[in-house]
């Protein structure tokens, strides 16, 4: 059996945080983990693991724009909330130096 990748380890840590610190239910945690995996996959390499230190507001907005074109408005609102949560986790765990959750734009109704 292969060891978990750095991406999966980070997503698992995020899921544990969602459960223990945020008190989210298992189906919600799964949804948030899937969104985190989709976002973080862009920054994962076999050699370096997941390079979240280099994340910028431009990266965040790029992901938000791509998701807005890919999913319905209702799903998009969920993605924005899920991304803010992930970015808050990364900042609170000192994995990113800047509170990038504030870079996530609001969703127009």
VEXDOMI-610247 format. One record per atom (N, C-alpha, C, O): x, y, z; atom name; residue in three letters. Coordinates in Angstrom, 1 decimal. Layout:
px = X	py = Y	pz = Z	a = CA	r = ALA
...
//
This chain:
px = 0.9	py = -1.2	pz = 0.0	a = N	r = UNK
px = 0.0	py = 0.0	pz = 0.0	a = CA	r = UNK
px = 0.9	py = 1.2	pz = 0.0	a = C	r = UNK
px = 1.9	py = 1.3	pz = 0.7	a = O	r = UNK
px = 0.6	py = 2.2	pz = -0.8	a = N	r = UNK
px = 1.3	py = 3.4	pz = -0.9	a = CA	r = UNK
px = 1.0	py = 4.4	pz = 0.2	a = C	r = UNK
px = -0.1	py = 4.4	pz = 0.7	a = O	r = UNK
px = 2.0	py = 5.1	pz = 0.7	a = N	r = UNK
px = 1.7	py = 6.1	pz = 1.8	a = CA	r = UNK
px = 0.9	py = 7.2	pz = 1.2	a = C	r = UNK
px = 0.9	py = 7.5	pz = 0.0	a = O	r = UNK
px = 0.1	py = 7.9	pz = 2.1	a = N	r = UNK
px = -0.7	py = 9.0	pz = 1.6	a = CA	r = UNK
px = 0.2	py = 10.1	pz = 1.1	a = C	r = UNK
px = 1.3	py = 10.4	pz = 1.6	a = O	r = UNK
px = -0.3	py = 10.8	pz = 0.0	a = N	r = UNK
px = 0.5	py = 11.9	pz = -0.5	a = CA	r = UNK
px = 0.4	py = 13.1	pz = 0.4	a = C	r = UNK
px = -0.4	py = 13.1	pz = 1.3	a = O	r = UNK
px = 1.3	py = 14.0	pz = 0.2	a = N	r = UNK
px = 1.3	py = 15.2	pz = 1.0	a = CA	r = UNK
px = -0.1	py = 15.9	pz = 0.8	a = C	r = UNK
px = -0.6	py = 16.5	pz = 1.8	a = O	r = UNK
px = -0.6	py = 15.9	pz = -0.4	a = N	r = UNK
px = -1.9	py = 16.5	pz = -0.6	a = CA	r = UNK
px = -3.0	py = 15.8	pz = 0.3	a = C	r = UNK
px = -3.8	py = 16.5	pz = 1.0	a = O	r = UNK
px = -3.0	py = 14.5	pz = 0.3	a = N	r = UNK
px = -4.0	py = 13.8	pz = 1.1	a = CA	r = UNK
px = -3.8	py = 14.0	pz = 2.6	a = C	r = UNK
px = -4.8	py = 14.0	pz = 3.3	a = O	r = UNK
px = -2.5	py = 14.1	pz = 3.0	a = N	r = UNK
px = -2.3	py = 14.3	pz = 4.4	a = CA	r = UNK
px = -2.8	py = 15.7	pz = 4.8	a = C	r = UNK
px = -3.4	py = 15.9	pz = 5.9	a = O	r = UNK
px = -2.6	py = 16.7	pz = 4.0	a = N	r = UNK
px = -3.1	py = 18.1	pz = 4.3	a = CA	r = UNK
px = -4.6	py = 18.1	pz = 4.3	a = C	r = UNK
px = -5.2	py = 18.7	pz = 5.2	a = O	r = UNK
px = -5.2	py = 17.4	pz = 3.3	a = N	r = UNK
px = -6.7	py = 17.4	pz = 3.3	a = CA	r = UNK
px = -7.2	py = 16.7	pz = 4.5	a = C	r = UNK
px = -8.3	py = 17.1	pz = 5.1	a = O	r = UNK
px = -6.6	py = 15.6	pz = 4.9	a = N	r = UNK
px = -7.0	py = 14.8	pz = 6.1	a = CA	r = UNK
px = -6.9	py = 15.7	pz = 7.4	a = C	r = UNK
px = -7.8	py = 15.7	pz = 8.2	a = O	r = UNK
px = -5.8	py = 16.4	pz = 7.5	a = N	r = UNK
px = -5.6	py = 17.4	pz = 8.6	a = CA	r = UNK
px = -6.7	py = 18.4	pz = 8.6	a = C	r = UNK
px = -7.2	py = 18.8	pz = 9.7	a = O	r = UNK
px = -7.0	py = 18.9	pz = 7.5	a = N	r = UNK
px = -8.1	py = 19.9	pz = 7.3	a = CA	r = UNK
px = -9.4	py = 19.3	pz = 7.8	a = C	r = UNK
px = -10.2	py = 19.9	pz = 8.5	a = O	r = UNK
px = -9.7	py = 18.1	pz = 7.3	a = N	r = UNK
px = -11.0	py = 17.4	pz = 7.7	a = CA	r = UNK
px = -11.1	py = 17.2	pz = 9.2	a = C	r = UNK
px = -12.1	py = 17.4	pz = 9.8	a = O	r = UNK
px = -10.0	py = 16.8	pz = 9.8	a = N	r = UNK
px = -9.9	py = 16.7	pz = 11.3	a = CA	r = UNK
px = -10.2	py = 18.0	pz = 12.0	a = C	r = UNK
px = -10.9	py = 18.1	pz = 13.0	a = O	r = UNK
px = -9.7	py = 19.1	pz = 11.5	a = N	r = UNK
px = -9.9	py = 20.4	pz = 12.0	a = CA	r = UNK
px = -11.4	py = 20.8	pz = 11.9	a = C	r = UNK
px = -11.9	py = 21.4	pz = 12.8	a = O	r = UNK
px = -11.9	py = 20.5	pz = 10.7	a = N	r = UNK
px = -13.4	py = 20.8	pz = 10.5	a = CA	r = UNK
px = -14.2	py = 20.1	pz = 11.5	a = C	r = UNK
px = -15.2	py = 20.7	pz = 12.0	a = O	r = UNK
px = -13.9	py = 18.9	pz = 11.8	a = N	r = UNK
px = -14.7	py = 18.1	pz = 12.8	a = CA	r = UNK
px = -14.5	py = 18.6	pz = 14.2	a = C	r = UNK
px = -15.4	py = 18.8	pz = 14.9	a = O	r = UNK
px = -13.2	py = 18.7	pz = 14.6	a = N	r = UNK
px = -12.9	py = 19.0	pz = 16.0	a = CA	r = UNK
px = -13.1	py = 20.4	pz = 16.4	a = C	r = UNK
px = -13.6	py = 20.7	pz = 17.5	a = O	r = UNK
px = -12.6	py = 21.3	pz = 15.5	a = N	r = UNK
px = -12.7	py = 22.7	pz = 15.8	a = CA	r = UNK
px = -13.9	py = 23.4	pz = 15.4	a = C	r = UNK
px = -14.4	py = 24.4	pz = 16.0	a = O	r = UNK
px = -14.5	py = 23.0	pz = 14.3	a = N	r = UNK
px = -15.7	py = 23.7	pz = 13.7	a = CA	r = UNK
px = -16.9	py = 22.9	pz = 13.9	a = C	r = UNK
px = -18.0	py = 23.4	pz = 13.8	a = O	r = UNK
px = -16.8	py = 21.6	pz = 14.3	a = N	r = UNK
px = -18.0	py = 20.8	pz = 14.7	a = CA	r = UNK
px = -18.9	py = 20.5	pz = 13.5	a = C	r = UNK
px = -20.1	py = 20.3	pz = 13.7	a = O	r = UNK
px = -18.3	py = 20.4	pz = 12.3	a = N	r = UNK
px = -19.1	py = 20.0	pz = 11.1	a = CA	r = UNK
px = -19.4	py = 18.6	pz = 11.0	a = C	r = UNK
px = -18.6	py = 17.7	pz = 11.5	a = O	r = UNK
px = -20.5	py = 18.2	pz = 10.5	a = N	r = UNK
px = -21.0	py = 16.8	pz = 10.3	a = CA	r = UNK
px = -20.2	py = 16.2	pz = 9.1	a = C	r = UNK
px = -19.7	py = 16.9	pz = 8.3	a = O	r = UNK
px = -20.1	py = 14.9	pz = 9.2	a = N	r = UNK
px = -19.3	py = 14.1	pz = 8.2	a = CA	r = UNK
px = -19.6	py = 14.5	pz = 6.7	a = C	r = UNK
px = -18.7	py = 14.6	pz = 6.0	a = O	r = UNK
px = -20.9	py = 14.5	pz = 6.3	a = N	r = UNK
px = -21.2	py = 14.9	pz = 4.9	a = CA	r = UNK
px = -20.7	py = 16.3	pz = 4.5	a = C	r = UNK
px = -20.2	py = 16.5	pz = 3.4	a = O	r = UNK
px = -20.7	py = 17.2	pz = 5.4	a = N	r = UNK
px = -20.2	py = 18.5	pz = 5.2	a = CA	r = UNK
px = -18.7	py = 18.5	pz = 5.1	a = C	r = UNK
px = -18.1	py = 19.2	pz = 4.2	a = O	r = UNK
px = -18.1	py = 17.8	pz = 6.0	a = N	r = UNK
px = -16.6	py = 17.7	pz = 6.0	a = CA	r = UNK
px = -16.2	py = 17.1	pz = 4.6	a = C	r = UNK
px = -15.2	py = 17.6	pz = 4.1	a = O	r = UNK
px = -16.9	py = 16.1	pz = 4.2	a = N	r = UNK
px = -16.5	py = 15.5	pz = 2.9	a = CA	r = UNK
px = -16.6	py = 16.5	pz = 1.7	a = C	r = UNK
px = -15.7	py = 16.5	pz = 0.9	a = O	r = UNK
px = -17.6	py = 17.3	pz = 1.7	a = N	r = UNK
px = -17.8	py = 18.3	pz = 0.7	a = CA	r = UNK
px = -16.6	py = 19.3	pz = 0.8	a = C	r = UNK
px = -16.1	py = 19.7	pz = -0.3	a = O	r = UNK
px = -16.3	py = 19.8	pz = 2.0	a = N	r = UNK
px = -15.2	py = 20.7	pz = 2.1	a = CA	r = UNK
px = -13.9	py = 20.1	pz = 1.8	a = C	r = UNK
px = -13.1	py = 20.8	pz = 1.1	a = O	r = UNK
px = -13.7	py = 18.9	pz = 2.1	a = N	r = UNK
px = -12.4	py = 18.2	pz = 1.7	a = CA	r = UNK
px = -12.3	py = 18.1	pz = 0.2	a = C	r = UNK
px = -11.2	py = 18.3	pz = -0.3	a = O	r = UNK
px = -13.4	py = 17.8	pz = -0.5	a = N	r = UNK
px = -13.4	py = 17.7	pz = -1.9	a = CA	r = UNK
px = -13.0	py = 19.0	pz = -2.6	a = C	r = UNK
px = -12.2	py = 19.1	pz = -3.5	a = O	r = UNK
px = -13.6	py = 20.1	pz = -2.1	a = N	r = UNK
px = -13.2	py = 21.4	pz = -2.6	a = CA	r = UNK
px = -11.8	py = 21.8	pz = -2.3	a = C	r = UNK
px = -11.1	py = 22.3	pz = -3.2	a = O	r = UNK
px = -11.3	py = 21.4	pz = -1.1	a = N	r = UNK
px = -9.9	py = 21.7	pz = -0.8	a = CA	r = UNK
px = -9.0	py = 20.9	pz = -1.7	a = C	r = UNK
px = -8.0	py = 21.5	pz = -2.2	a = O	r = UNK
px = -9.3	py = 19.7	pz = -1.9	a = N	r = UNK
px = -8.5	py = 18.8	pz = -2.8	a = CA	r = UNK
px = -8.4	py = 19.4	pz = -4.2	a = C	r = UNK
px = -7.4	py = 19.5	pz = -4.9	a = O	r = UNK
px = -9.6	py = 19.9	pz = -4.7	a = N	r = UNK
px = -9.7	py = 20.5	pz = -6.1	a = CA	r = UNK
px = -8.8	py = 21.7	pz = -6.1	a = C	r = UNK
px = -8.1	py = 21.9	pz = -7.1	a = O	r = UNK
px = -8.8	py = 22.6	pz = -5.1	a = N	r = UNK
px = -8.0	py = 23.8	pz = -5.1	a = CA	r = UNK
px = -6.5	py = 23.5	pz = -4.9	a = C	r = UNK
px = -5.7	py = 24.0	pz = -5.6	a = O	r = UNK
px = -6.2	py = 22.6	pz = -3.9	a = N	r = UNK
px = -4.8	py = 22.4	pz = -3.6	a = CA	r = UNK
px = -4.1	py = 21.5	pz = -4.6	a = C	r = UNK
px = -2.8	py = 21.5	pz = -4.7	a = O	r = UNK
px = -4.8	py = 20.8	pz = -5.5	a = N	r = UNK
px = -4.2	py = 19.9	pz = -6.5	a = CA	r = UNK
px = -3.2	py = 20.7	pz = -7.4	a = C	r = UNK
px = -2.2	py = 20.2	pz = -7.9	a = O	r = UNK
px = -3.6	py = 22.0	pz = -7.6	a = N	r = UNK
px = -2.8	py = 22.8	pz = -8.5	a = CA	r = UNK
px = -1.4	py = 23.1	pz = -7.9	a = C	r = UNK
px = -0.5	py = 23.5	pz = -8.6	a = O	r = UNK
px = -1.2	py = 22.9	pz = -6.6	a = N	r = UNK
px = 0.0	py = 23.3	pz = -5.9	a = CA	r = UNK
px = 0.8	py = 22.1	pz = -5.3	a = C	r = UNK
px = 1.7	py = 22.3	pz = -4.5	a = O	r = UNK
px = 0.4	py = 20.9	pz = -5.8	a = N	r = UNK
px = 1.0	py = 19.7	pz = -5.3	a = CA	r = UNK
px = 2.0	py = 19.1	pz = -6.3	a = C	r = UNK
px = 1.7	py = 19.1	pz = -7.5	a = O	r = UNK
px = 3.1	py = 18.7	pz = -5.8	a = N	r = UNK
px = 4.1	py = 18.1	pz = -6.7	a = CA	r = UNK
px = 4.6	py = 16.8	pz = -5.9	a = C	r = UNK
px = 4.6	py = 16.8	pz = -4.7	a = O	r = UNK
px = 5.1	py = 15.9	pz = -6.7	a = N	r = UNK
px = 5.7	py = 14.7	pz = -6.1	a = CA	r = UNK
px = 6.9	py = 15.0	pz = -5.3	a = C	r = UNK
px = 7.2	py = 14.4	pz = -4.3	a = O	r = UNK
px = 7.7	py = 15.9	pz = -5.8	a = N	r = UNK
px = 9.0	py = 16.3	pz = -5.1	a = CA	r = UNK
px = 8.8	py = 17.1	pz = -3.9	a = C	r = UNK
px = 9.4	py = 16.9	pz = -2.8	a = O	r = UNK
px = 7.9	py = 18.1	pz = -4.0	a = N	r = UNK
px = 7.9	py = 19.2	pz = -2.9	a = CA	r = UNK
px = 6.6	py = 19.1	pz = -2.0	a = C	r = UNK
px = 6.5	py = 19.9	pz = -1.1	a = O	r = UNK
px = 5.8	py = 18.1	pz = -2.3	a = N	r = UNK
px = 4.5	py = 18.1	pz = -1.5	a = CA	r = UNK
px = 3.5	py = 19.1	pz = -2.0	a = C	r = UNK
px = 3.4	py = 19.3	pz = -3.2	a = O	r = UNK
px = 2.9	py = 19.8	pz = -1.1	a = N	r = UNK
px = 2.0	py = 20.9	pz = -1.4	a = CA	r = UNK
px = 2.6	py = 22.2	pz = -1.0	a = C	r = UNK
px = 2.8	py = 22.5	pz = 0.1	a = O	r = UNK
px = 2.8	py = 23.0	pz = -2.0	a = N	r = UNK
px = 3.5	py = 24.3	pz = -1.8	a = CA	r = UNK
px = 2.4	py = 25.4	pz = -1.6	a = C	r = UNK
px = 2.2	py = 26.2	pz = -2.5	a = O	r = UNK
px = 1.9	py = 25.5	pz = -0.4	a = N	r = UNK
px = 0.9	py = 26.5	pz = -0.1	a = CA	r = UNK
px = 1.5	py = 27.9	pz = 0.3	a = C	r = UNK
px = 0.8	py = 28.9	pz = 0.2	a = O	r = UNK
px = 2.7	py = 27.8	pz = 0.7	a = N	r = UNK
px = 3.4	py = 29.1	pz = 1.1	a = CA	r = UNK
px = 3.4	py = 30.1	pz = 0.0	a = C	r = UNK
px = 3.4	py = 31.3	pz = 0.2	a = O	r = UNK
px = 3.4	py = 29.7	pz = -1.3	a = N	r = UNK
px = 3.5	py = 30.6	pz = -2.4	a = CA	r = UNK
px = 2.1	py = 31.1	pz = -2.9	a = C	r = UNK
px = 2.1	py = 31.8	pz = -3.8	a = O	r = UNK
px = 1.0	py = 30.6	pz = -2.2	a = N	r = UNK
px = -0.3	py = 31.1	pz = -2.6	a = CA	r = UNK
px = -0.4	py = 32.6	pz = -2.6	a = C	r = UNK
px = 0.1	py = 33.2	pz = -1.7	a = O	r = UNK
px = -1.1	py = 33.1	pz = -3.6	a = N	r = UNK
px = -1.4	py = 34.6	pz = -3.6	a = CA	r = UNK
px = -2.9	py = 34.8	pz = -3.8	a = C	r = UNK
px = -3.7	py = 33.9	pz = -4.1	a = O	r = UNK
px = -3.3	py = 36.1	pz = -3.6	a = N	r = UNK
px = -4.6	py = 36.5	pz = -3.9	a = CA	r = UNK
px = -5.0	py = 36.2	pz = -5.4	a = C	r = UNK
px = -6.2	py = 35.9	pz = -5.7	a = O	r = UNK
px = -4.1	py = 36.3	pz = -6.3	a = N	r = UNK
px = -4.3	py = 36.0	pz = -7.7	a = CA	r = UNK
px = -4.7	py = 34.6	pz = -7.9	a = C	r = UNK
px = -5.6	py = 34.2	pz = -8.7	a = O	r = UNK
px = -4.0	py = 33.7	pz = -7.2	a = N	r = UNK
px = -4.3	py = 32.2	pz = -7.2	a = CA	r = UNK
px = -5.8	py = 32.0	pz = -6.7	a = C	r = UNK
px = -6.5	py = 31.2	pz = -7.4	a = O	r = UNK
px = -6.1	py = 32.6	pz = -5.7	a = N	r = UNK
px = -7.5	py = 32.5	pz = -5.1	a = CA	r = UNK
px = -8.5	py = 33.0	pz = -6.1	a = C	r = UNK
px = -9.5	py = 32.3	pz = -6.3	a = O	r = UNK
px = -8.3	py = 34.1	pz = -6.6	a = N	r = UNK
px = -9.3	py = 34.7	pz = -7.5	a = CA	r = UNK
px = -9.4	py = 33.9	pz = -8.8	a = C	r = UNK
px = -10.5	py = 33.7	pz = -9.3	a = O	r = UNK
px = -8.3	py = 33.4	pz = -9.3	a = N	r = UNK
px = -8.3	py = 32.5	pz = -10.4	a = CA	r = UNK
px = -9.1	py = 31.3	pz = -10.2	a = C	r = UNK
px = -9.9	py = 30.9	pz = -11.1	a = O	r = UNK
px = -9.0	py = 30.6	pz = -9.1	a = N	r = UNK
px = -9.8	py = 29.5	pz = -8.8	a = CA	r = UNK
px = -11.3	py = 29.8	pz = -8.7	a = C	r = UNK
px = -12.1	py = 29.1	pz = -9.2	a = O	r = UNK
px = -11.6	py = 30.9	pz = -8.0	a = N	r = UNK
px = -12.9	py = 31.4	pz = -7.9	a = CA	r = UNK
px = -13.6	py = 31.6	pz = -9.2	a = C	r = UNK
px = -14.7	py = 31.2	pz = -9.5	a = O	r = UNK
px = -12.9	py = 32.3	pz = -10.1	a = N	r = UNK
px = -13.4	py = 32.5	pz = -11.5	a = CA	r = UNK
px = -13.6	py = 31.2	pz = -12.2	a = C	r = UNK
px = -14.6	py = 31.1	pz = -12.9	a = O	r = UNK
px = -12.7	py = 30.3	pz = -12.1	a = N	r = UNK
px = -12.8	py = 29.0	pz = -12.8	a = CA	r = UNK
px = -14.0	py = 28.2	pz = -12.3	a = C	r = UNK
px = -14.8	py = 27.7	pz = -13.1	a = O	r = UNK
px = -14.2	py = 28.2	pz = -11.0	a = N	r = UNK
px = -15.4	py = 27.5	pz = -10.4	a = CA	r = UNK
px = -16.7	py = 28.2	pz = -10.8	a = C	r = UNK
px = -17.7	py = 27.5	pz = -11.0	a = O	r = UNK
px = -16.7	py = 29.5	pz = -10.9	a = N	r = UNK
px = -17.9	py = 30.2	pz = -11.3	a = CA	r = UNK
px = -18.4	py = 29.8	pz = -12.6	a = C	r = UNK
px = -19.6	py = 29.8	pz = -12.9	a = O	r = UNK
px = -17.5	py = 29.5	pz = -13.5	a = N	r = UNK
px = -17.8	py = 29.1	pz = -14.9	a = CA	r = UNK
px = -18.2	py = 27.6	pz = -14.9	a = C	r = UNK
px = -18.8	py = 27.2	pz = -15.9	a = O	r = UNK
px = -17.8	py = 26.9	pz = -13.9	a = N	r = UNK
px = -18.0	py = 25.4	pz = -13.9	a = CA	r = UNK
px = -19.2	py = 24.9	pz = -13.3	a = C	r = UNK
px = -19.8	py = 23.9	pz = -13.7	a = O	r = UNK
px = -19.7	py = 25.6	pz = -12.2	a = N	r = UNK
px = -20.8	py = 25.1	pz = -11.4	a = CA	r = UNK
px = -22.0	py = 26.1	pz = -11.4	a = C	r = UNK
px = -21.9	py = 27.3	pz = -11.8	a = O	r = UNK
px = -23.1	py = 25.7	pz = -10.9	a = N	r = UNK
px = -24.3	py = 26.5	pz = -10.8	a = CA	r = UNK
px = -24.1	py = 27.6	pz = -9.7	a = C	r = UNK
px = -23.1	py = 27.5	pz = -8.9	a = O	r = UNK
px = -24.9	py = 28.6	pz = -9.7	a = N	r = UNK
px = -24.8	py = 29.7	pz = -8.7	a = CA	r = UNK
px = -24.9	py = 29.1	pz = -7.3	a = C	r = UNK
px = -24.1	py = 29.5	pz = -6.4	a = O	r = UNK
px = -25.8	py = 28.2	pz = -7.0	a = N	r = UNK
px = -25.9	py = 27.7	pz = -5.7	a = CA	r = UNK
px = -24.7	py = 26.9	pz = -5.2	a = C	r = UNK
px = -24.2	py = 27.1	pz = -4.1	a = O	r = UNK
px = -24.2	py = 26.1	pz = -6.2	a = N	r = UNK
px = -22.9	py = 25.4	pz = -5.9	a = CA	r = UNK
px = -21.8	py = 26.3	pz = -5.7	a = C	r = UNK
px = -20.9	py = 26.1	pz = -4.9	a = O	r = UNK
px = -21.7	py = 27.4	pz = -6.5	a = N	r = UNK
px = -20.7	py = 28.3	pz = -6.4	a = CA	r = UNK
px = -20.6	py = 29.0	pz = -5.1	a = C	r = UNK
px = -19.5	py = 29.2	pz = -4.5	a = O	r = UNK
px = -21.8	py = 29.4	pz = -4.6	a = N	r = UNK
px = -21.8	py = 30.0	pz = -3.2	a = CA	r = UNK
px = -21.2	py = 29.1	pz = -2.2	a = C	r = UNK
px = -20.4	py = 29.5	pz = -1.3	a = O	r = UNK
px = -21.5	py = 27.8	pz = -2.3	a = N	r = UNK
px = -20.9	py = 26.8	pz = -1.4	a = CA	r = UNK
px = -19.4	py = 26.7	pz = -1.6	a = C	r = UNK
px = -18.6	py = 26.6	pz = -0.6	a = O	r = UNK
px = -18.9	py = 26.7	pz = -2.8	a = N	r = UNK
px = -17.4	py = 26.7	pz = -3.1	a = CA	r = UNK
px = -16.7	py = 27.9	pz = -2.5	a = C	r = UNK
px = -15.6	py = 27.7	pz = -1.9	a = O	r = UNK
px = -17.3	py = 29.0	pz = -2.5	a = N	r = UNK
px = -16.7	py = 30.2	pz = -2.0	a = CA	r = UNK
px = -16.6	py = 30.1	pz = -0.4	a = C	r = UNK
px = -15.5	py = 30.4	pz = 0.1	a = O	r = UNK
px = -17.6	py = 29.6	pz = 0.2	a = N	r = UNK
px = -17.6	py = 29.3	pz = 1.6	a = CA	r = UNK
px = -16.5	py = 28.3	pz = 2.0	a = C	r = UNK
px = -15.8	py = 28.5	pz = 2.9	a = O	r = UNK
px = -16.5	py = 27.2	pz = 1.2	a = N	r = UNK
px = -15.5	py = 26.1	pz = 1.4	a = CA	r = UNK
px = -14.1	py = 26.7	pz = 1.3	a = C	r = UNK
px = -13.2	py = 26.3	pz = 2.0	a = O	r = UNK
px = -13.9	py = 27.5	pz = 0.2	a = N	r = UNK
px = -12.5	py = 28.0	pz = 0.0	a = CA	r = UNK
px = -12.1	py = 29.0	pz = 1.1	a = C	r = UNK
px = -10.9	py = 28.9	pz = 1.6	a = O	r = UNK
px = -13.0	py = 29.8	pz = 1.6	a = N	r = UNK
px = -12.7	py = 30.7	pz = 2.7	a = CA	r = UNK
px = -12.3	py = 29.8	pz = 3.9	a = C	r = UNK
px = -11.3	py = 30.2	pz = 4.7	a = O	r = UNK
px = -13.0	py = 28.8	pz = 4.2	a = N	r = UNK
px = -12.7	py = 27.9	pz = 5.3	a = CA	r = UNK
px = -11.3	py = 27.3	pz = 5.2	a = C	r = UNK
px = -10.5	py = 27.3	pz = 6.1	a = O	r = UNK
px = -11.0	py = 26.8	pz = 4.0	a = N	r = UNK
px = -9.7	py = 26.2	pz = 3.8	a = CA	r = UNK
px = -8.6	py = 27.2	pz = 4.0	a = C	r = UNK
px = -7.6	py = 26.9	pz = 4.7	a = O	r = UNK
px = -8.7	py = 28.4	pz = 3.5	a = N	r = UNK
px = -7.7	py = 29.4	pz = 3.6	a = CA	r = UNK
px = -7.6	py = 29.9	pz = 5.0	a = C	r = UNK
px = -6.5	py = 30.2	pz = 5.5	a = O	r = UNK
px = -8.7	py = 29.9	pz = 5.8	a = N	r = UNK
px = -8.6	py = 30.2	pz = 7.2	a = CA	r = UNK
px = -7.8	py = 29.1	pz = 7.9	a = C	r = UNK
px = -6.9	py = 29.4	pz = 8.8	a = O	r = UNK
px = -8.1	py = 27.9	pz = 7.6	a = N	r = UNK
px = -7.3	py = 26.8	pz = 8.2	a = CA	r = UNK
px = -5.8	py = 26.9	pz = 7.9	a = C	r = UNK
px = -5.0	py = 26.8	pz = 8.8	a = O	r = UNK
px = -5.5	py = 27.1	pz = 6.7	a = N	r = UNK
px = -4.1	py = 27.2	pz = 6.3	a = CA	r = UNK
px = -3.4	py = 28.4	pz = 7.1	a = C	r = UNK
px = -2.2	py = 28.2	pz = 7.5	a = O	r = UNK
px = -4.1	py = 29.5	pz = 7.2	a = N	r = UNK
px = -3.5	py = 30.6	pz = 7.9	a = CA	r = UNK
px = -3.4	py = 30.3	pz = 9.4	a = C	r = UNK
px = -2.3	py = 30.6	pz = 10.1	a = O	r = UNK
px = -4.4	py = 29.8	pz = 10.0	a = N	r = UNK
px = -4.4	py = 29.5	pz = 11.5	a = CA	r = UNK
px = -3.3	py = 28.4	pz = 11.8	a = C	r = UNK
px = -2.8	py = 28.4	pz = 12.9	a = O	r = UNK
px = -3.0	py = 27.5	pz = 10.9	a = N	r = UNK
px = -2.0	py = 26.5	pz = 11.1	a = CA	r = UNK
px = -0.6	py = 27.0	pz = 10.7	a = C	r = UNK
px = 0.4	py = 26.3	pz = 10.6	a = O	r = UNK
px = -0.5	py = 28.3	pz = 10.4	a = N	r = UNK
px = 0.8	py = 28.9	pz = 9.9	a = CA	r = UNK
px = 1.3	py = 28.2	pz = 8.7	a = C	r = UNK
px = 2.6	py = 28.2	pz = 8.5	a = O	r = UNK
px = 0.5	py = 27.8	pz = 7.8	a = N	r = UNK
px = 0.9	py = 27.2	pz = 6.6	a = CA	r = UNK
px = 1.0	py = 28.2	pz = 5.4	a = C	r = UNK
px = 1.7	py = 28.0	pz = 4.4	a = O	r = UNK
px = 0.3	py = 29.3	pz = 5.6	a = N	r = UNK
px = 0.4	py = 30.4	pz = 4.7	a = CA	r = UNK
px = 0.7	py = 31.7	pz = 5.5	a = C	r = UNK
px = 0.1	py = 31.8	pz = 6.6	a = O	r = UNK
px = 1.4	py = 32.6	pz = 5.0	a = N	r = UNK
px = 1.8	py = 33.8	pz = 5.8	a = CA	r = UNK
px = 0.8	py = 34.9	pz = 5.8	a = C	r = UNK
px = 0.9	py = 35.8	pz = 6.6	a = O	r = UNK
px = -0.2	py = 34.9	pz = 4.9	a = N	r = UNK
px = -1.2	py = 35.9	pz = 4.8	a = CA	r = UNK
px = -2.6	py = 35.4	pz = 4.9	a = C	r = UNK
px = -2.8	py = 34.2	pz = 4.4	a = O	r = UNK
px = -3.5	py = 36.1	pz = 5.5	a = N	r = UNK
px = -4.9	py = 35.6	pz = 5.6	a = CA	r = UNK
px = -5.6	py = 35.8	pz = 4.3	a = C	r = UNK
px = -6.3	py = 36.8	pz = 4.1	a = O	r = UNK
px = -5.4	py = 34.8	pz = 3.4	a = N	r = UNK
px = -6.0	py = 34.9	pz = 2.1	a = CA	r = UNK
px = -7.5	py = 34.7	pz = 2.0	a = C	r = UNK
px = -8.1	py = 35.0	pz = 0.9	a = O	r = UNK
px = -8.1	py = 34.3	pz = 3.1	a = N	r = UNK
px = -9.6	py = 34.2	pz = 3.1	a = CA	r = UNK
px = -10.2	py = 35.5	pz = 2.7	a = C	r = UNK
px = -11.3	py = 35.5	pz = 2.1	a = O	r = UNK
px = -9.6	py = 36.6	pz = 3.0	a = N	r = UNK
px = -10.1	py = 37.9	pz = 2.7	a = CA	r = UNK
px = -10.0	py = 38.2	pz = 1.2	a = C	r = UNK
px = -10.6	py = 39.2	pz = 0.7	a = O	r = UNK
px = -9.2	py = 37.5	pz = 0.5	a = N	r = UNK
px = -9.1	py = 37.7	pz = -1.0	a = CA	r = UNK
px = -10.3	py = 37.0	pz = -1.8	a = C	r = UNK
px = -10.4	py = 37.3	pz = -3.0	a = O	r = UNK
px = -11.0	py = 36.2	pz = -1.1	a = N	r = UNK
px = -12.2	py = 35.5	pz = -1.8	a = CA	r = UNK
px = -13.3	py = 36.6	pz = -1.9	a = C	r = UNK
px = -13.8	py = 37.1	pz = -0.9	a = O	r = UNK
px = -13.6	py = 36.9	pz = -3.2	a = N	r = UNK
px = -14.7	py = 37.9	pz = -3.4	a = CA	r = UNK
px = -16.1	py = 37.4	pz = -3.0	a = C	r = UNK
px = -16.3	py = 36.2	pz = -3.0	a = O	r = UNK
px = -16.9	py = 38.4	pz = -2.6	a = N	r = UNK
px = -18.3	py = 37.9	pz = -2.3	a = CA	r = UNK
px = -19.0	py = 37.5	pz = -3.6	a = C	r = UNK
px = -18.7	py = 37.9	pz = -4.7	a = O	r = UNK
px = -20.1	py = 36.7	pz = -3.4	a = N	r = UNK
px = -20.9	py = 36.2	pz = -4.5	a = CA	r = UNK
px = -22.1	py = 37.1	pz = -4.6	a = C	r = UNK
px = -22.9	py = 37.3	pz = -3.7	a = O	r = UNK
px = -22.3	py = 37.6	pz = -5.8	a = N	r = UNK
px = -23.5	py = 38.4	pz = -6.1	a = CA	r = UNK
px = -24.7	py = 37.4	pz = -6.2	a = C	r = UNK
px = -24.6	py = 36.3	pz = -6.6	a = O	r = UNK
px = -25.8	py = 37.9	pz = -5.7	a = N	r = UNK
px = -27.0	py = 37.1	pz = -5.7	a = CA	r = UNK
px = -27.6	py = 36.9	pz = -7.1	a = C	r = UNK
px = -28.7	py = 36.2	pz = -7.2	a = O	r = UNK
//
